């Protein structure tokens, strides 16, 4: 017995042809499905429906110089870099002074998917467009890193080339002393 409104496959029709979208709740094998159980990409909260399992959408403030001149948009992949002031506790420690004077920068997240720029989740044109907010897809730990990094300093989104999935992560950071011959 099928309830009214249940999605029913016709003859040899594939399940994906009968209905598509993201399930709002878990269903068991053989359990009838009602269209209200599914969020399609054109209805409801599109952004929430596109998140992969276990992922979170986190918005960060940006401007032209922090988002590759406006070339970062939905569907792109970026690395997130934070630059912050360092408070050196022991000015008499030459080892610390040889590493950092006042500023440090480091990549905190790599290969992050851009979900939206401002409130647009789809790229409308091929031209650069400067947004004020970019929404990124990260896991729970990534969401915490973004929240903390935004409080610590300035965030920069480094645009990755299409197909560049490699990791350059080496736990290194760049400090003012390491890049400045004057401070060395």
Residue frames relative to the residue before (quaternion, step in Angstrom):
aa qw qx qy qz dx dy dz
X 1.0000 0.0000 0.0000 0.0000 0.00 0.00 0.00
X 0.1770 -0.7925 0.5806 0.0590 3.52 -0.75 1.12
X 0.3994 -0.7124 0.5157 0.2590 3.60 -0.94 0.83
X 0.6475 -0.5404 0.3838 0.3761 3.53 -1.23 0.53
X 0.8046 0.2749 -0.2232 0.4767 3.57 -0.93 0.95
X 0.4488 0.6904 -0.4624 0.3287 3.62 1.24 -0.07
X 0.4651 -0.6496 0.5216 0.2994 3.57 -1.14 0.67
X 0.0582 -0.8027 0.5932 -0.0199 3.56 -0.73 1.10
X 0.3609 -0.7208 0.5491 0.2206 3.57 -0.88 0.97
X 0.3530 -0.7226 0.5616 0.1947 3.54 -1.12 0.76
X 0.8609 -0.1106 0.0473 0.4944 3.60 -0.84 1.02
X 0.8270 -0.1672 0.1586 0.5128 3.63 -0.59 -1.19
X 0.3130 0.7820 -0.4869 0.2312 3.58 1.24 0.32
X 0.4390 -0.6738 0.5284 0.2722 3.57 -1.02 0.83
X 0.6144 -0.5557 0.4090 0.3827 3.57 -1.17 0.56
X 0.6649 0.5153 -0.3072 0.4449 3.59 0.99 -0.82
X 0.6393 0.4974 -0.3307 0.4842 3.59 1.21 -0.40
X 0.6395 0.5237 -0.3220 0.4616 3.58 1.15 -0.56
X 0.7893 -0.0786 0.0807 0.6036 3.58 1.07 -0.75
X 0.0016 0.7899 -0.6132 -0.0060 3.55 -1.11 0.65
X 0.4526 0.6459 -0.5273 0.3161 3.52 -1.23 0.58
X 0.5699 -0.5672 0.4549 0.3827 3.58 -1.27 -0.33
X 0.4467 -0.6905 0.5069 0.2584 3.52 -0.98 0.90
X 0.3728 -0.7274 0.5364 0.2102 3.57 -0.98 0.87
X 0.7847 0.1138 -0.0577 0.6066 3.55 1.25 -0.37
X 0.5722 -0.5842 0.4426 0.3680 3.55 -1.22 0.40
X 0.0952 -0.7712 0.6264 0.0619 3.57 -1.15 0.68
X 0.4345 -0.6833 0.5255 0.2611 3.55 -1.19 0.58
X 0.6333 -0.5113 0.4058 0.4157 3.56 -1.24 0.41
X 0.8156 0.2368 -0.1995 0.4888 3.53 -0.92 0.97
X 0.5217 0.6340 -0.4189 0.3879 3.60 1.25 -0.15
X 0.4668 -0.6658 0.4939 0.3081 3.61 -0.88 0.85
X 0.2266 -0.7718 0.5846 0.1056 3.55 -1.11 0.78
X 0.2468 -0.7405 0.6115 0.1298 3.53 -1.02 0.90
X 0.6018 -0.5833 0.3906 0.3809 3.65 -1.02 0.65
X 0.5991 0.5737 -0.3631 0.4243 3.61 1.14 -0.51
X 0.5922 0.5763 -0.3595 0.4335 3.62 1.25 -0.28
X 0.7326 0.4172 -0.1892 0.5034 3.57 1.28 -0.44
X 0.1800 -0.7374 0.6385 0.1271 3.55 -1.08 0.79
X 0.2235 -0.7632 0.5909 0.1359 3.56 -0.69 1.05
X 0.6646 -0.5404 0.3469 0.3821 3.56 -1.25 0.41
X 0.7184 0.4339 -0.2656 0.4744 3.60 1.15 -0.38
X 0.7209 0.3595 -0.2435 0.5401 3.60 1.26 0.13
X 0.7903 0.3131 -0.2233 0.4770 3.55 -1.25 0.38
X 0.7175 -0.3786 0.3238 0.4868 3.54 -1.18 -0.57
X 0.3048 -0.7964 0.4996 0.1524 3.54 -0.04 1.34
X 0.6661 0.5239 -0.3140 0.4281 3.57 0.87 -0.93
X 0.6639 0.4889 -0.3021 0.4785 3.59 0.91 -0.88
X 0.6540 0.5227 -0.3114 0.4496 3.58 1.05 -0.74
X 0.7033 0.4656 -0.2760 0.4609 3.62 1.11 -0.54
X 0.5031 0.6515 -0.4349 0.3652 3.61 1.22 -0.19
X 0.4224 -0.6724 0.5430 0.2732 3.55 -1.01 0.82
X 0.6625 -0.5252 0.3544 0.3996 3.56 -1.18 0.56
X 0.8167 0.2311 -0.2012 0.4891 3.56 -0.94 0.97
X 0.6203 0.5595 -0.3390 0.4328 3.58 1.26 -0.10
X 0.2580 -0.7506 0.5940 0.1311 3.54 -1.30 0.47
X 0.3309 -0.6976 0.5916 0.2319 3.55 -1.22 0.51
X 0.0060 0.7979 -0.6002 0.0555 3.56 -0.72 1.11
X 0.2706 -0.7697 0.5618 0.1371 3.56 -0.83 1.03
X 0.0812 -0.7726 0.6284 0.0406 3.55 -1.09 0.79
X 0.4764 -0.6552 0.5081 0.2926 3.55 -1.12 0.71
X 0.0074 -0.8006 0.5980 -0.0360 3.55 -0.98 0.90
X 0.0928 -0.7322 0.6649 0.1144 3.50 -1.41 0.13
X 0.7778 -0.3797 0.2036 0.4576 3.59 -1.23 0.26
X 0.7406 0.4317 -0.2492 0.4506 3.58 0.76 -0.98
X 0.6957 0.4417 -0.2932 0.4847 3.63 1.19 -0.20
X 0.7441 0.3266 -0.2196 0.5398 3.60 1.27 0.06
X 0.6438 -0.5700 0.3091 0.4064 3.55 0.87 1.05
X 0.6977 -0.5107 0.2672 0.4255 3.55 0.91 0.96
X 0.6932 -0.4655 0.2738 0.4773 3.58 1.20 0.40
X 0.5448 0.6383 -0.3926 0.3763 3.59 1.25 0.09
X 0.5386 0.5837 -0.4211 0.4380 3.63 1.23 0.13
X 0.1235 0.8039 -0.5698 0.1177 3.57 -0.76 1.04
X 0.7475 -0.3885 0.2780 0.4615 3.58 -1.30 0.09
X 0.7765 0.3116 -0.2637 0.4800 3.55 -0.95 0.97
X 0.5701 0.5876 -0.3865 0.4247 3.60 1.22 -0.32
X 0.3159 -0.6970 0.6050 0.2200 3.53 -1.38 0.21
X 0.0439 -0.8095 0.5851 -0.0221 3.56 -0.95 0.92
X 0.3147 -0.6433 0.6443 0.2685 3.49 -1.42 0.20
X 0.2852 -0.7502 0.5722 0.1686 3.58 -1.08 0.72
X 0.0971 -0.7941 0.5999 -0.0081 3.53 -0.74 1.18
X 0.1216 -0.7789 0.6104 0.0769 3.58 -0.98 0.84
X 0.1291 -0.7543 0.6406 0.0630 3.55 -1.08 0.88
X 0.0595 0.8220 -0.5562 0.1071 3.56 -0.74 1.05
X 0.5260 -0.5989 0.5014 0.3366 3.52 -1.34 0.37
X 0.2485 -0.7503 0.5979 0.1336 3.52 -1.09 0.81
X 0.2196 -0.7485 0.6105 0.1374 3.56 -0.94 0.89
X 0.1971 -0.7917 0.5722 0.0831 3.53 -0.32 1.29
X 0.3561 -0.7756 0.4916 0.1729 3.55 -0.59 1.21
X 0.8037 0.2332 -0.0997 0.5383 3.56 0.91 -0.89
X 0.2064 -0.8146 0.5339 0.0938 3.58 -0.04 1.30
X 0.6509 0.5251 -0.3180 0.4467 3.59 1.21 -0.43
X 0.5741 0.5922 -0.3786 0.4200 3.58 1.27 -0.12
X 0.3180 -0.7876 0.4937 0.1866 3.62 -0.29 1.18
X 0.5953 0.5672 -0.3734 0.4294 3.63 1.09 -0.57
X 0.6618 0.4821 -0.3006 0.4892 3.59 0.99 -0.83
X 0.6713 0.5006 -0.3002 0.4568 3.58 0.90 -0.91
X 0.6305 0.5240 -0.3343 0.4649 3.59 1.14 -0.53
X 0.6869 0.4740 -0.2758 0.4769 3.60 1.22 -0.42
X 0.8197 -0.0582 0.1068 0.5597 3.58 0.77 -1.01
X 0.2707 -0.7474 0.5843 0.1635 3.53 -1.09 0.77
X 0.8331 -0.1088 0.1176 0.5294 3.57 0.67 -1.10
X 0.8121 0.2232 -0.0916 0.5312 3.64 1.01 -0.72
X 0.0272 -0.7650 0.6431 0.0219 3.54 -1.25 0.62
X 0.0782 -0.7706 0.6301 0.0550 3.53 -1.24 0.49
X 0.0751 0.7997 -0.5921 0.0647 3.55 -1.09 0.72
X 0.4746 -0.6311 0.5305 0.3083 3.52 -1.25 0.54
X 0.1666 -0.8226 0.5389 0.0716 3.58 -0.63 1.11
X 0.7834 0.0984 -0.0647 0.6102 3.61 1.20 -0.47
X 0.1603 -0.7963 0.5788 0.0725 3.56 -1.03 0.79
X 0.8650 0.1378 -0.0986 0.4723 3.52 -1.28 0.58
X 0.2594 0.7791 -0.5151 0.2458 3.57 0.90 1.00
X 0.3918 -0.7243 0.5196 0.2277 3.59 -0.92 0.94
X 0.3276 -0.7153 0.5869 0.1910 3.55 -0.98 0.95
X 0.2627 -0.7894 0.5412 0.1223 3.56 -0.70 1.13
X 0.8078 -0.0698 0.1042 0.5759 3.57 0.94 -0.89
X 0.1924 -0.7128 0.6561 0.1563 3.51 -1.35 0.41
X 0.7607 -0.0201 -0.1155 0.6384 3.52 -0.51 1.31
X 0.7274 -0.3906 0.2612 0.5002 3.65 -0.71 -0.85
X 0.5298 0.6148 -0.4156 0.4105 3.59 1.13 0.55
X 0.2031 -0.8110 0.5434 0.0760 3.54 -0.67 1.19
X 0.7108 0.3379 -0.2485 0.5647 3.58 1.30 0.08
X 0.4827 -0.6549 0.5034 0.2910 3.53 -1.07 0.81
X 0.2730 -0.8049 0.5113 0.1271 3.57 -0.65 1.12
X 0.8013 0.0242 0.0230 0.5973 3.57 1.09 -0.65
X 0.5519 -0.6412 0.4337 0.3101 3.55 -1.26 0.33
X 0.5428 0.6187 -0.4065 0.3968 3.59 1.25 0.09
X 0.5853 -0.5565 0.4537 0.3766 3.54 -1.26 0.46
X 0.0095 0.7822 -0.6225 0.0243 3.55 -1.04 0.79
X 0.3205 -0.7596 0.5373 0.1777 3.55 -0.68 1.08
X 0.1652 -0.7810 0.5988 0.0646 3.54 -0.76 1.10
X 0.4304 -0.6643 0.5332 0.2985 3.57 -1.29 0.19
X 0.7839 0.1426 -0.0673 0.6005 3.56 1.22 -0.54
X 0.0858 -0.7576 0.6451 0.0512 3.56 -1.06 0.82
X 0.2395 -0.7663 0.5833 0.1232 3.56 -0.93 0.97
X 0.1511 -0.8096 0.5667 0.0225 3.53 -0.77 1.15
X 0.3511 -0.7074 0.5708 0.2245 3.57 -1.21 0.58
X 0.1208 0.7905 -0.5832 0.1425 3.57 -0.55 1.23
X 0.5160 -0.5922 0.4910 0.3767 3.57 -1.25 0.22
X 0.7553 -0.3951 0.2598 0.4538 3.60 -1.27 0.04
X 0.6628 0.4897 -0.3070 0.4761 3.58 0.95 -0.86
X 0.6350 0.5291 -0.3236 0.4605 3.59 1.04 -0.74
X 0.6172 0.5395 -0.3384 0.4621 3.58 1.08 -0.75
X 0.6556 0.5003 -0.3058 0.4758 3.58 0.99 -0.81
X 0.6372 0.5239 -0.3288 0.4598 3.61 0.97 -0.82
X 0.6581 0.5103 -0.3101 0.4587 3.58 0.94 -0.87
X 0.6542 0.5148 -0.3181 0.4537 3.58 0.93 -0.89
X 0.6824 0.4757 -0.2837 0.4769 3.58 0.91 -0.90
X 0.6644 0.5163 -0.3106 0.4422 3.58 0.88 -0.92
X 0.6311 0.5313 -0.3357 0.4547 3.60 1.03 -0.74
X 0.6615 0.4787 -0.2991 0.4938 3.61 1.13 -0.57
X 0.6733 0.5280 -0.2906 0.4284 3.59 1.06 -0.76
X 0.8130 -0.1533 0.1649 0.5369 3.56 0.91 -0.85
X 0.7158 -0.4250 0.3473 0.4318 3.52 -1.23 -0.61
X 0.2684 -0.7566 0.5784 0.1451 3.55 -1.03 0.89
X 0.0863 -0.7543 0.6491 0.0462 3.53 -1.17 0.75
X 0.2467 -0.7383 0.6097 0.1490 3.56 -1.04 0.87
X 0.1704 -0.7885 0.5879 0.0592 3.55 -0.59 1.19
X 0.3439 -0.7763 0.4982 0.1759 3.58 -0.42 1.28
X 0.2766 -0.7496 0.5835 0.1455 3.56 -0.96 0.96
X 0.5289 -0.6098 0.4839 0.3379 3.54 -1.17 0.55
X 0.6116 -0.5474 0.4132 0.3944 3.56 -1.17 0.55
X 0.8163 0.2186 -0.1921 0.4990 3.57 -0.83 1.02
X 0.5407 0.6037 -0.4122 0.4163 3.61 1.25 -0.04
X 0.0614 0.8202 -0.5604 0.0968 3.56 -0.16 1.32
X 0.4301 0.7313 -0.4382 0.2969 3.56 1.28 0.07
X 0.3519 -0.7156 0.5626 0.2181 3.51 -1.29 0.40
X 0.1509 -0.7735 0.6090 0.0899 3.53 -0.96 0.89
X 0.3199 0.7898 -0.4656 0.2390 3.52 1.35 0.26
X 0.1177 0.7989 -0.5814 0.0993 3.54 -0.68 1.05
X 0.5013 -0.6954 0.3880 0.3384 3.56 1.30 0.44
X 0.4580 0.6601 -0.4621 0.3754 3.57 1.23 0.41
X 0.1348 -0.7447 0.6399 0.1335 3.51 -1.28 0.29
X 0.3525 -0.6940 0.5787 0.2433 3.53 -1.25 0.37
X 0.1059 -0.7943 0.5967 0.0425 3.54 -0.86 0.96
X 0.6743 -0.4864 0.3580 0.4248 3.54 -1.26 0.30
X 0.6579 0.5088 -0.3170 0.4559 3.60 0.97 -0.76
X 0.6833 0.5030 -0.3019 0.4346 3.60 0.92 -0.84
X 0.7483 0.3765 -0.2419 0.4896 3.62 1.05 -0.51
X 0.7067 0.4463 -0.2628 0.4820 3.62 1.18 -0.31
X 0.3704 -0.7224 0.5388 0.2252 3.56 -0.73 1.04
X 0.5968 0.5715 -0.3630 0.4306 3.58 1.11 -0.60
X 0.7088 0.4582 -0.2649 0.4664 3.59 0.85 -0.95
X 0.5863 0.5619 -0.3725 0.4492 3.58 1.18 -0.53
